[in-house]
Amino acid sequence: LNQQQRQKFLEMARILETQFYHPTLKGLNWRGLTERYAQLAMQTAESNAFNRVGRMLMGELDGSHLGIGGGGGGFSAPSERYGYLGVDVVAVPGGYRVERVLPGSPADARSTQLLPGDILISVNGNAFAPNAETLPNVDMVSAMIGTAGEQVLLELRRESKPEMQYMLIVPTSFGAISNLGYEDEVQRRREMVDKLSDGKIGYLHIRGMSQPSVRDFERDLYAAAHGKVGLLIDVRDNGGGSTADILLASLTAPVHAYTVPRGADKAEAAPVSYPRDRRLIHPYQRPISVLINQNSFSNAEIFAHAIKTIGRGKLVGTPTFGGVISTGAASLIDGSSVRTPFRGWYLPDGTDMEENGAVPDINVPQLPQDEAAGRDAQLEAAVKELLERVASTPEGIWKPGR
């Protein structure tokens, strides 16, 4: 087994040596490091421990998009299938008080609607607190183990009714509740932009640099931007992918002509009326700003860099992560998968995007106290700047080189 682990480790190191994007592996003594960590790898008995040693060697490269996984033989805990109701709660004597109900969640359904102020006492007969006078000693999340997709009995106390209430409800999965939370947050930001700009600015969030997110972008673009003087595009917390250039094709489409169908008002058609079926993706040519933060990663960073490099709009927020390398994968003898960052990305001036995140034109930290107060200082600054910029460019159409 020791020799097999050694052979596997040397194979992993060789793959990285020959494929890592930086030709000198950042000046490291790779052979020496490989031998040192191989001695540790030989002492491992199962894949999880081996992979930890492999990641230690990769850490010497100080690069993104590196990793090793799989190999079999490791312990994998079964899924607990936690159930989620879709409520924000606080601990109070006797149980948990509902503070907010997530739209579209099980707790928001007509027949199983929980209300702010409701106090949850127990689930399936298991009380959260020893009695009505003491705080809960049972965590609500752990109390919901194994309930996703299963009907449970909630016991609750409602302010408007003196007697105890009982409700049959079916909790949902973490993935489903996460998606509902995302949609709720995007809607909240959209309403905030509309209020701050007096309806003049549109808002779109791009969740990932993926084909589904591109379809969402194109589907929502008209609704977000029609009749607006500018658009905020948000790639905060976007984990990357590969579709930056598709989005740029929309945002940098040339204004080379406009069309006027019979019966249309020519003045209203100019200058951006164009048949949608003639473009690979629907264009947007009015002013934009792009919101970024430290969780904007990889292809989302390439997108942000591009917006700044070509002068398409302003970046607002905090610098992006600085993790930009094209990556692939290779397999080892036991089926383990090694990520292989093989292609570097550079700005026109030669700057490596790896470890050099996109720097905002307007640097605005998002502080914990702002989040606790429900304030988005980055979004506020972006709306303010975009309105000012639109006022100074009344024609409102972006042109390359401007």
Contacts in CASP RR format, 6 or more apart in sequence:
PFRMAT RR
TARGET T0000
AUTHOR 0000-0000-0000
METHOD contacts of the structure
MODEL  1
LNQQQRQKFLEMARILETQFYHPTLKGLNWRGLTERYAQLAMQTAESNAF
NRVGRMLMGELDGSHLGIGGGGGGFSAPSERYGYLGVDVVAVPGGYRVER
VLPGSPADARSTQLLPGDILISVNGNAFAPNAETLPNVDMVSAMIGTAGE
QVLLELRRESKPEMQYMLIVPTSFGAISNLGYEDEVQRRREMVDKLSDGK
IGYLHIRGMSQPSVRDFERDLYAAAHGKVGLLIDVRDNGGGSTADILLAS
LTAPVHAYTVPRGADKAEAAPVSYPRDRRLIHPYQRPISVLINQNSFSNA
EIFAHAIKTIGRGKLVGTPTFGGVISTGAASLIDGSSVRTPFRGWYLPDG
TDMEENGAVPDINVPQLPQDEAAGRDAQLEAAVKELLERVASTPEGIWKP
GR
1 45 0 8 1.000
2 42 0 8 1.000
2 43 0 8 1.000
3 42 0 8 1.000
4 333 0 8 1.000
5 41 0 8 1.000
5 42 0 8 1.000
5 44 0 8 1.000
5 50 0 8 1.000
6 38 0 8 1.000
6 41 0 8 1.000
6 42 0 8 1.000
7 333 0 8 1.000
8 41 0 8 1.000
8 50 0 8 1.000
8 332 0 8 1.000
8 333 0 8 1.000
8 334 0 8 1.000
8 336 0 8 1.000
9 34 0 8 1.000
9 37 0 8 1.000
9 38 0 8 1.000
9 41 0 8 1.000
9 42 0 8 1.000
9 50 0 8 1.000
9 53 0 8 1.000
9 54 0 8 1.000
10 34 0 8 1.000
10 38 0 8 1.000
11 332 0 8 1.000
11 333 0 8 1.000
12 54 0 8 1.000
12 57 0 8 1.000
12 68 0 8 1.000
12 332 0 8 1.000
12 336 0 8 1.000
12 338 0 8 1.000
13 30 0 8 1.000
13 34 0 8 1.000
13 37 0 8 1.000
13 38 0 8 1.000
13 57 0 8 1.000
15 330 0 8 1.000
15 338 0 8 1.000
15 340 0 8 1.000
16 25 0 8 1.000
16 30 0 8 1.000
16 57 0 8 1.000
16 58 0 8 1.000
16 61 0 8 1.000
16 66 0 8 1.000
16 338 0 8 1.000
16 340 0 8 1.000
17 25 0 8 1.000
17 30 0 8 1.000
17 34 0 8 1.000
19 330 0 8 1.000
19 340 0 8 1.000
19 341 0 8 1.000
19 342 0 8 1.000
20 61 0 8 1.000
20 340 0 8 1.000
20 341 0 8 1.000
20 342 0 8 1.000
21 325 0 8 1.000
21 326 0 8 1.000
21 341 0 8 1.000
21 342 0 8 1.000
21 343 0 8 1.000
21 344 0 8 1.000
21 354 0 8 1.000
22 61 0 8 1.000
25 61 0 8 1.000
26 61 0 8 1.000
26 62 0 8 1.000
28 60 0 8 1.000
28 61 0 8 1.000
33 57 0 8 1.000
33 60 0 8 1.000
34 57 0 8 1.000
37 53 0 8 1.000
37 54 0 8 1.000
37 56 0 8 1.000
37 57 0 8 1.000
40 53 0 8 1.000
40 56 0 8 1.000
41 50 0 8 1.000
41 53 0 8 1.000
41 54 0 8 1.000
44 50 0 8 1.000
44 53 0 8 1.000
46 73 0 8 1.000
46 74 0 8 1.000
47 69 0 8 1.000
47 70 0 8 1.000
47 71 0 8 1.000
47 72 0 8 1.000
47 73 0 8 1.000
47 74 0 8 1.000
47 334 0 8 1.000
47 336 0 8 1.000
48 74 0 8 1.000
48 75 0 8 1.000
50 336 0 8 1.000
51 68 0 8 1.000
51 69 0 8 1.000
51 70 0 8 1.000
51 71 0 8 1.000
51 336 0 8 1.000
54 68 0 8 1.000
55 66 0 8 1.000
55 67 0 8 1.000
55 68 0 8 1.000
58 66 0 8 1.000
58 67 0 8 1.000
58 68 0 8 1.000
59 66 0 8 1.000
62 355 0 8 1.000
63 323 0 8 1.000
63 325 0 8 1.000
63 341 0 8 1.000
63 354 0 8 1.000
63 355 0 8 1.000
64 297 0 8 1.000
64 298 0 8 1.000
64 321 0 8 1.000
64 322 0 8 1.000
64 323 0 8 1.000
64 324 0 8 1.000
64 325 0 8 1.000
64 341 0 8 1.000
64 354 0 8 1.000
65 298 0 8 1.000
65 323 0 8 1.000
65 325 0 8 1.000
65 326 0 8 1.000
65 327 0 8 1.000
65 339 0 8 1.000
65 341 0 8 1.000
66 339 0 8 1.000
66 341 0 8 1.000
67 338 0 8 1.000
67 339 0 8 1.000
68 336 0 8 1.000
68 337 0 8 1.000
68 338 0 8 1.000
68 339 0 8 1.000
69 336 0 8 1.000
69 337 0 8 1.000
69 338 0 8 1.000
70 335 0 8 1.000
70 336 0 8 1.000
70 337 0 8 1.000
71 332 0 8 1.000
71 334 0 8 1.000
71 335 0 8 1.000
71 336 0 8 1.000
72 334 0 8 1.000
72 335 0 8 1.000
80 145 0 8 1.000
80 146 0 8 1.000
81 145 0 8 1.000
81 146 0 8 1.000
81 147 0 8 1.000
81 148 0 8 1.000
81 149 0 8 1.000
81 173 0 8 1.000
82 141 0 8 1.000
82 144 0 8 1.000
82 145 0 8 1.000
82 146 0 8 1.000
82 147 0 8 1.000
82 148 0 8 1.000
82 173 0 8 1.000
82 174 0 8 1.000
83 144 0 8 1.000
83 145 0 8 1.000
83 146 0 8 1.000
83 147 0 8 1.000
83 148 0 8 1.000
83 149 0 8 1.000
83 171 0 8 1.000
83 172 0 8 1.000
83 173 0 8 1.000
83 174 0 8 1.000
84 105 0 8 1.000
84 106 0 8 1.000
84 144 0 8 1.000
84 148 0 8 1.000
84 171 0 8 1.000
84 172 0 8 1.000
84 173 0 8 1.000
84 174 0 8 1.000
84 176 0 8 1.000
84 177 0 8 1.000
85 105 0 8 1.000
85 106 0 8 1.000
85 107 0 8 1.000
85 114 0 8 1.000
85 144 0 8 1.000
85 169 0 8 1.000
85 171 0 8 1.000
86 101 0 8 1.000
86 102 0 8 1.000
86 105 0 8 1.000
86 106 0 8 1.000
86 107 0 8 1.000
86 108 0 8 1.000
86 172 0 8 1.000
86 177 0 8 1.000
86 180 0 8 1.000
87 98 0 8 1.000
87 99 0 8 1.000
87 100 0 8 1.000
87 101 0 8 1.000
87 102 0 8 1.000
87 105 0 8 1.000
87 107 0 8 1.000
87 114 0 8 1.000
88 98 0 8 1.000
88 99 0 8 1.000
88 100 0 8 1.000
88 102 0 8 1.000
89 96 0 8 1.000
89 97 0 8 1.000
89 98 0 8 1.000
89 99 0 8 1.000
89 120 0 8 1.000
89 140 0 8 1.000
90 96 0 8 1.000
90 97 0 8 1.000
90 99 0 8 1.000
91 97 0 8 1.000
91 135 0 8 1.000
91 136 0 8 1.000
92 119 0 8 1.000
92 135 0 8 1.000
93 129 0 8 1.000
93 132 0 8 1.000
93 133 0 8 1.000
93 134 0 8 1.000
93 135 0 8 1.000
94 119 0 8 1.000
94 121 0 8 1.000
94 128 0 8 1.000
94 129 0 8 1.000
94 131 0 8 1.000
94 132 0 8 1.000
94 133 0 8 1.000
94 134 0 8 1.000
94 135 0 8 1.000
94 136 0 8 1.000
95 119 0 8 1.000
95 120 0 8 1.000
95 121 0 8 1.000
95 128 0 8 1.000
95 129 0 8 1.000
95 135 0 8 1.000
95 136 0 8 1.000
96 119 0 8 1.000
96 120 0 8 1.000
96 128 0 8 1.000
96 136 0 8 1.000
96 140 0 8 1.000
97 117 0 8 1.000
97 118 0 8 1.000
97 119 0 8 1.000
97 120 0 8 1.000
98 107 0 8 1.000
98 114 0 8 1.000
98 115 0 8 1.000
98 116 0 8 1.000
98 117 0 8 1.000
98 118 0 8 1.000
98 119 0 8 1.000
98 120 0 8 1.000
99 116 0 8 1.000
99 117 0 8 1.000
100 116 0 8 1.000
101 107 0 8 1.000
101 108 0 8 1.000
101 113 0 8 1.000
101 114 0 8 1.000
101 115 0 8 1.000
101 116 0 8 1.000
102 108 0 8 1.000
102 177 0 8 1.000
102 180 0 8 1.000
102 181 0 8 1.000
102 184 0 8 1.000
103 180 0 8 1.000
103 184 0 8 1.000
104 180 0 8 1.000
105 172 0 8 1.000
105 177 0 8 1.000
105 180 0 8 1.000
106 112 0 8 1.000
106 169 0 8 1.000
106 170 0 8 1.000
106 171 0 8 1.000
106 172 0 8 1.000
107 113 0 8 1.000
107 114 0 8 1.000
107 169 0 8 1.000
108 114 0 8 1.000
109 169 0 8 1.000
112 167 0 8 1.000
112 168 0 8 1.000
112 169 0 8 1.000
112 170 0 8 1.000
114 120 0 8 1.000
114 156 0 8 1.000
114 167 0 8 1.000
115 158 0 8 1.000
117 158 0 8 1.000
117 159 0 8 1.000
118 156 0 8 1.000
118 157 0 8 1.000
118 158 0 8 1.000
118 159 0 8 1.000
119 156 0 8 1.000
119 157 0 8 1.000
120 128 0 8 1.000
120 140 0 8 1.000
120 154 0 8 1.000
120 155 0 8 1.000
120 156 0 8 1.000
121 127 0 8 1.000
121 128 0 8 1.000
121 129 0 8 1.000
121 155 0 8 1.000
121 156 0 8 1.000
121 157 0 8 1.000
121 164 0 8 1.000
122 128 0 8 1.000
122 154 0 8 1.000
122 155 0 8 1.000
123 143 0 8 1.000
123 144 0 8 1.000
123 147 0 8 1.000
123 152 0 8 1.000
123 153 0 8 1.000
123 154 0 8 1.000
123 155 0 8 1.000
124 147 0 8 1.000
124 152 0 8 1.000
124 153 0 8 1.000
125 153 0 8 1.000
125 155 0 8 1.000
126 138 0 8 1.000
126 143 0 8 1.000
127 138 0 8 1.000
128 136 0 8 1.000
128 137 0 8 1.000
128 138 0 8 1.000
128 140 0 8 1.000
128 143 0 8 1.000
129 135 0 8 1.000
129 136 0 8 1.000
129 137 0 8 1.000
129 138 0 8 1.000
130 137 0 8 1.000
144 152 0 8 1.000
144 171 0 8 1.000
147 171 0 8 1.000
148 171 0 8 1.000
148 172 0 8 1.000
148 173 0 8 1.000
148 174 0 8 1.000
149 170 0 8 1.000
149 171 0 8 1.000
149 172 0 8 1.000
149 173 0 8 1.000
150 170 0 8 1.000
150 171 0 8 1.000
151 168 0 8 1.000
151 169 0 8 1.000
151 170 0 8 1.000
152 168 0 8 1.000
152 169 0 8 1.000
152 170 0 8 1.000
152 171 0 8 1.000
153 166 0 8 1.000
153 167 0 8 1.000
153 168 0 8 1.000
154 166 0 8 1.000
154 167 0 8 1.000
154 168 0 8 1.000
154 169 0 8 1.000
155 164 0 8 1.000
155 165 0 8 1.000
155 166 0 8 1.000
156 164 0 8 1.000
156 165 0 8 1.000
156 166 0 8 1.000
156 167 0 8 1.000
157 164 0 8 1.000
157 165 0 8 1.000
158 165 0 8 1.000
182 207 0 8 1.000
186 205 0 8 1.000
189 203 0 8 1.000
189 205 0 8 1.000
189 234 0 8 1.000
189 376 0 8 1.000
189 379 0 8 1.000
190 202 0 8 1.000
190 203 0 8 1.000
190 224 0 8 1.000
192 376 0 8 1.000
192 379 0 8 1.000
193 201 0 8 1.000
193 202 0 8 1.000
193 203 0 8 1.000
193 232 0 8 1.000
193 379 0 8 1.000
193 383 0 8 1.000
194 201 0 8 1.000
194 202 0 8 1.000
194 203 0 8 1.000
196 379 0 8 1.000
196 380 0 8 1.000
196 383 0 8 1.000
196 384 0 8 1.000
197 383 0 8 1.000
197 386 0 8 1.000
197 387 0 8 1.000
199 228 0 8 1.000
200 228 0 8 1.000
200 229 0 8 1.000
200 230 0 8 1.000
200 387 0 8 1.000
200 390 0 8 1.000
201 228 0 8 1.000
201 229 0 8 1.000
201 230 0 8 1.000
201 231 0 8 1.000
201 232 0 8 1.000
201 383 0 8 1.000
201 386 0 8 1.000
201 387 0 8 1.000
202 224 0 8 1.000
202 225 0 8 1.000
202 228 0 8 1.000
202 230 0 8 1.000
202 231 0 8 1.000
202 232 0 8 1.000
203 224 0 8 1.000
203 231 0 8 1.000
203 232 0 8 1.000
203 234 0 8 1.000
204 217 0 8 1.000
204 220 0 8 1.000
204 221 0 8 1.000
204 224 0 8 1.000
204 225 0 8 1.000
204 231 0 8 1.000
204 232 0 8 1.000
204 233 0 8 1.000
204 234 0 8 1.000
205 233 0 8 1.000
205 234 0 8 1.000
205 235 0 8 1.000
205 236 0 8 1.000
206 213 0 8 1.000
206 216 0 8 1.000
206 217 0 8 1.000
206 233 0 8 1.000
206 234 0 8 1.000
206 235 0 8 1.000
206 238 0 8 1.000
206 247 0 8 1.000
206 300 0 8 1.000
207 213 0 8 1.000
207 216 0 8 1.000
207 238 0 8 1.000
208 235 0 8 1.000
208 238 0 8 1.000
208 239 0 8 1.000
208 240 0 8 1.000
208 241 0 8 1.000
208 243 0 8 1.000
208 300 0 8 1.000
209 238 0 8 1.000
209 239 0 8 1.000
209 240 0 8 1.000
209 241 0 8 1.000
209 242 0 8 1.000
209 243 0 8 1.000
209 244 0 8 1.000
209 247 0 8 1.000
209 298 0 8 1.000
209 299 0 8 1.000
209 300 0 8 1.000
209 303 0 8 1.000
210 240 0 8 1.000
210 241 0 8 1.000
210 242 0 8 1.000
210 243 0 8 1.000
211 243 0 8 1.000
213 243 0 8 1.000
214 243 0 8 1.000
214 246 0 8 1.000
214 247 0 8 1.000
214 281 0 8 1.000
217 247 0 8 1.000
217 250 0 8 1.000
218 250 0 8 1.000
218 281 0 8 1.000
218 282 0 8 1.000
221 250 0 8 1.000
221 282 0 8 1.000
221 284 0 8 1.000
222 282 0 8 1.000
224 231 0 8 1.000
225 231 0 8 1.000
225 284 0 8 1.000
225 286 0 8 1.000
228 286 0 8 1.000
229 286 0 8 1.000
229 287 0 8 1.000
229 387 0 8 1.000
229 390 0 8 1.000
229 396 0 8 1.000
230 286 0 8 1.000
230 287 0 8 1.000
230 288 0 8 1.000
230 386 0 8 1.000
230 390 0 8 1.000
231 284 0 8 1.000
231 286 0 8 1.000
231 287 0 8 1.000
231 288 0 8 1.000
232 288 0 8 1.000
232 289 0 8 1.000
232 290 0 8 1.000
232 291 0 8 1.000
232 379 0 8 1.000
232 382 0 8 1.000
232 383 0 8 1.000
232 386 0 8 1.000
233 251 0 8 1.000
233 288 0 8 1.000
233 289 0 8 1.000
233 290 0 8 1.000
233 291 0 8 1.000
234 290 0 8 1.000
234 291 0 8 1.000
234 379 0 8 1.000
235 290 0 8 1.000
235 291 0 8 1.000
235 292 0 8 1.000
235 296 0 8 1.000
235 300 0 8 1.000
235 303 0 8 1.000
235 304 0 8 1.000
236 291 0 8 1.000
236 292 0 8 1.000
236 293 0 8 1.000
236 295 0 8 1.000
236 296 0 8 1.000
236 317 0 8 1.000
236 378 0 8 1.000
237 293 0 8 1.000
237 295 0 8 1.000
237 296 0 8 1.000
238 295 0 8 1.000
238 296 0 8 1.000
238 297 0 8 1.000
238 300 0 8 1.000
239 295 0 8 1.000
239 296 0 8 1.000
239 297 0 8 1.000
239 298 0 8 1.000
239 299 0 8 1.000
239 300 0 8 1.000
240 297 0 8 1.000
240 298 0 8 1.000
240 299 0 8 1.000
240 300 0 8 1.000
240 301 0 8 1.000
241 298 0 8 1.000
241 299 0 8 1.000
241 300 0 8 1.000
242 299 0 8 1.000
243 299 0 8 1.000
244 299 0 8 1.000
244 300 0 8 1.000
244 302 0 8 1.000
244 303 0 8 1.000
244 306 0 8 1.000
246 280 0 8 1.000
246 281 0 8 1.000
247 303 0 8 1.000
248 303 0 8 1.000
248 306 0 8 1.000
248 312 0 8 1.000
249 280 0 8 1.000
249 281 0 8 1.000
249 283 0 8 1.000
250 281 0 8 1.000
250 282 0 8 1.000
250 283 0 8 1.000
250 284 0 8 1.000
251 283 0 8 1.000
251 284 0 8 1.000
251 285 0 8 1.000
251 288 0 8 1.000
251 307 0 8 1.000
251 312 0 8 1.000
251 398 0 8 1.000
252 310 0 8 1.000
252 312 0 8 1.000
252 398 0 8 1.000
252 400 0 8 1.000
253 279 0 8 1.000
253 283 0 8 1.000
253 284 0 8 1.000
253 285 0 8 1.000
254 400 0 8 1.000
255 271 0 8 1.000
255 272 0 8 1.000
255 285 0 8 1.000
255 397 0 8 1.000
255 399 0 8 1.000
257 274 0 8 1.000
258 269 0 8 1.000
258 270 0 8 1.000
258 271 0 8 1.000
258 272 0 8 1.000
258 273 0 8 1.000
258 274 0 8 1.000
259 269 0 8 1.000
259 273 0 8 1.000
259 274 0 8 1.000
259 275 0 8 1.000
260 266 0 8 1.000
260 269 0 8 1.000
260 270 0 8 1.000
260 273 0 8 1.000
264 273 0 8 1.000
271 397 0 8 1.000
272 283 0 8 1.000
272 285 0 8 1.000
272 286 0 8 1.000
272 397 0 8 1.000
274 283 0 8 1.000
276 282 0 8 1.000
285 397 0 8 1.000
285 398 0 8 1.000
286 396 0 8 1.000
286 397 0 8 1.000
286 398 0 8 1.000
287 313 0 8 1.000
287 386 0 8 1.000
287 389 0 8 1.000
287 390 0 8 1.000
287 393 0 8 1.000
287 396 0 8 1.000
287 398 0 8 1.000
288 307 0 8 1.000
288 312 0 8 1.000
288 313 0 8 1.000
288 386 0 8 1.000
288 398 0 8 1.000
289 313 0 8 1.000
289 314 0 8 1.000
289 315 0 8 1.000
289 316 0 8 1.000
289 382 0 8 1.000
289 385 0 8 1.000
289 386 0 8 1.000
290 303 0 8 1.000
290 304 0 8 1.000
290 307 0 8 1.000
290 313 0 8 1.000
290 314 0 8 1.000
290 315 0 8 1.000
290 316 0 8 1.000
291 316 0 8 1.000
291 317 0 8 1.000
291 378 0 8 1.000
291 379 0 8 1.000
291 382 0 8 1.000
292 300 0 8 1.000
292 301 0 8 1.000
292 304 0 8 1.000
292 315 0 8 1.000
292 316 0 8 1.000
292 317 0 8 1.000
292 318 0 8 1.000
292 319 0 8 1.000
292 320 0 8 1.000
292 358 0 8 1.000
292 360 0 8 1.000
293 317 0 8 1.000
293 318 0 8 1.000
293 320 0 8 1.000
293 366 0 8 1.000
293 378 0 8 1.000
294 318 0 8 1.000
294 319 0 8 1.000
294 320 0 8 1.000
294 321 0 8 1.000
295 321 0 8 1.000
296 304 0 8 1.000
296 320 0 8 1.000
296 321 0 8 1.000
296 358 0 8 1.000
297 320 0 8 1.000
297 321 0 8 1.000
297 322 0 8 1.000
297 323 0 8 1.000
298 321 0 8 1.000
298 323 0 8 1.000
298 324 0 8 1.000
299 324 0 8 1.000
300 320 0 8 1.000
301 320 0 8 1.000
301 321 0 8 1.000
301 322 0 8 1.000
301 323 0 8 1.000
301 324 0 8 1.000
301 353 0 8 1.000
301 357 0 8 1.000
301 358 0 8 1.000
302 324 0 8 1.000
302 345 0 8 1.000
302 353 0 8 1.000
304 315 0 8 1.000
304 320 0 8 1.000
304 358 0 8 1.000
305 347 0 8 1.000
305 353 0 8 1.000
305 357 0 8 1.000
305 358 0 8 1.000
306 312 0 8 1.000
307 313 0 8 1.000
307 315 0 8 1.000
308 315 0 8 1.000
308 358 0 8 1.000
308 359 0 8 1.000
308 361 0 8 1.000
309 347 0 8 1.000
309 348 0 8 1.000
310 400 0 8 1.000
310 401 0 8 1.000
311 401 0 8 1.000
311 402 0 8 1.000
312 398 0 8 1.000
313 398 0 8 1.000
314 360 0 8 1.000
314 361 0 8 1.000
314 362 0 8 1.000
314 382 0 8 1.000
314 385 0 8 1.000
314 386 0 8 1.000
314 389 0 8 1.000
315 358 0 8 1.000
315 359 0 8 1.000
315 360 0 8 1.000
315 361 0 8 1.000
315 362 0 8 1.000
316 360 0 8 1.000
316 361 0 8 1.000
316 362 0 8 1.000
316 364 0 8 1.000
316 378 0 8 1.000
316 381 0 8 1.000
316 382 0 8 1.000
316 385 0 8 1.000
317 360 0 8 1.000
317 362 0 8 1.000
317 363 0 8 1.000
317 364 0 8 1.000
317 365 0 8 1.000
317 366 0 8 1.000
317 378 0 8 1.000
317 381 0 8 1.000
317 382 0 8 1.000
318 360 0 8 1.000
318 363 0 8 1.000
318 364 0 8 1.000
318 365 0 8 1.000
318 366 0 8 1.000
318 378 0 8 1.000
319 357 0 8 1.000
319 358 0 8 1.000
319 359 0 8 1.000
319 360 0 8 1.000
319 363 0 8 1.000
320 357 0 8 1.000
320 358 0 8 1.000
321 357 0 8 1.000
322 353 0 8 1.000
322 354 0 8 1.000
322 355 0 8 1.000
322 356 0 8 1.000
322 357 0 8 1.000
322 358 0 8 1.000
323 353 0 8 1.000
323 354 0 8 1.000
323 355 0 8 1.000
323 357 0 8 1.000
324 344 0 8 1.000
324 345 0 8 1.000
324 353 0 8 1.000
324 354 0 8 1.000
324 357 0 8 1.000
325 341 0 8 1.000
325 342 0 8 1.000
325 343 0 8 1.000
325 344 0 8 1.000
325 345 0 8 1.000
325 354 0 8 1.000
326 341 0 8 1.000
326 342 0 8 1.000
326 343 0 8 1.000
326 344 0 8 1.000
326 345 0 8 1.000
327 339 0 8 1.000
327 340 0 8 1.000
327 341 0 8 1.000
327 342 0 8 1.000
328 339 0 8 1.000
328 340 0 8 1.000
328 341 0 8 1.000
328 342 0 8 1.000
329 337 0 8 1.000
329 338 0 8 1.000
329 339 0 8 1.000
329 340 0 8 1.000
330 337 0 8 1.000
330 338 0 8 1.000
330 340 0 8 1.000
331 337 0 8 1.000
331 338 0 8 1.000
332 338 0 8 1.000
344 352 0 8 1.000
344 353 0 8 1.000
344 354 0 8 1.000
345 352 0 8 1.000
345 353 0 8 1.000
345 354 0 8 1.000
346 352 0 8 1.000
346 353 0 8 1.000
347 353 0 8 1.000
362 381 0 8 1.000
362 382 0 8 1.000
362 385 0 8 1.000
364 377 0 8 1.000
364 378 0 8 1.000
364 381 0 8 1.000
365 377 0 8 1.000
366 376 0 8 1.000
366 377 0 8 1.000
366 378 0 8 1.000
367 377 0 8 1.000
370 376 0 8 1.000
370 377 0 8 1.000
390 396 0 8 1.000
END
